[in-house]
Amino acid sequence: MISTELEPLARTGGLGDVVEALSLSLAELGLDVLVVTPRYGVTRLPLHTTRWAERVPARWGWGPDDVRSLGVVELDPVRFGSGGVRRVCVLDDAELFGGRSGIYGDRLGAYDDNALRFAVMSRGALSVAERVWPGGPDVIHAHDWHASFAVIYARLVMGERWARIPSVFTVHNLEFQGVLDEVWLDRLHLPRAAYRPEVLWHEGAINLLKGATALADRVTTVSPTYAREILGAEAGFGLDLHLRAHAGKLVGIQNGIDLARWDPQTDGAIAARFDERTAKARRPIDKRALEEELGLEPGEGPLFGLVARLTWQKGLDLLLPLVPELVNRGARFALVGEGERSFEDELTWLAGTHPGRVAARIAFDPALSRRVYAGSDFFLVPSRFEPCGLTQMYAMRYGAVPIVTDVGGLHDTVEPIVGGRSTETGTGIVASRVAPDAIHAACLAAMRLHSDGRGLERAVTRAMRRAGAFGWQESAARYRELYEHVCGARLARHATRGA
Ligand code: GLC
């Protein structure tokens, strides 16, 4: 598996969580899984690691000097009773990764050599895989456009043996496609013959995601609804036609969450631990602690939480203008995230103009996030599109009732509570459209539910109960089936050896 992010080493969003949990679950099922990821300046390595004696080569261009040799730091493997093992190898290169303050960019924007950086990551990852398994891996699983080079190089550049190794490519977010000027073809070892509309060419530029989705044996995305949505113009980000041509190999597999790491019964980051039965008595303690931490006035009114990367995708511009009016009606807000400057400024402005009622923390703060899940009555996810979304699942696990738009993985994970009335079904409040008035109506429905105390209690119980079924087991089994399908008997042999 090749990924730019891996929890807890380095991540900016859900990708890191997913690759960590999925790789472990697959190993638990008996597979040998190797994850390769870069070591950035921000990467937090665990105490025990082993540095490989030999460096591995990563060739990224056609020229004689277009090759780097990368250091490899290996984490302690995780072994399971099934015989499966999960290994993690971290690629060391001070210039491309270690010396950077961010993963994709810094305050000045995205790094302008990202394509080169991630080409080196991908190529280096294949070299690592070859050292681990002398015949090469059974399957290459690449995540998002950054790792698309692995699929493209293996299929087109590295010779017969690699070309025969099947690959799975997962789209976590179609908005980011890795679009490059044509001059990068030669610089990045991309064959000119593939620079055509069926593979790498898209609207006059190189499109790496298009190339990988064209060449991979299977393309997956992270929820069934998103897999359907991206075949249409609205969510297709210009690639819908191309993806429709490959619809036969596209599958949506719902992300899970790591139920052991996200458990309000054992979470050391929250003030009061609880489960379904004790939530009623204990969550108010978490709410009070969160209010205090964030400088919010204590009160009986509903507390709305939000934790997000502050980007266009997340629909903040649809939600934030509604905040003053909702505050007038008695709502309070705990807003946490970092991202685009204009959204950060608006959060800060809202907090400044509504002291005690709106709190904003401009930060990527995993521990605080957990306290928001545990202490909020409602959790807002007003996304324009959402390939899967993990925060609504974490929120449900911690008893915060989600308020979501009806898109992608949000549609697949939140069952609507109709009209905010205390019905006996539903795990969250679903806005009918991606629009401010619909999100406003959903927030009002939440406030009605809140004033009907028993109704809210029952919704909390249903949300928590539902979240208990968001584990990875089933989805990991589906990935395994997919791998077995693309590589036939070979993988099955590994798996039974493990079992
Ligand atoms: C991306 C998507 C998000 C998804 C995550 C993990 O961050 O935007 O919806 O949950 O990847 O797959």
Boltz pocket constraint, residues with backbone or C-beta under 6 A from the ligand:
constraints:
  - pocket:
      binder: B
      contacts: [[A, 13], [A, 14], [A, 15], [A, 18], [A, 172], [A, 173], [A, 222], [A, 255], [A, 385], [A, 386], [A, 387], [A, 388], [A, 389], [A, 390], [A, 409]]
      max_distance: 6.0
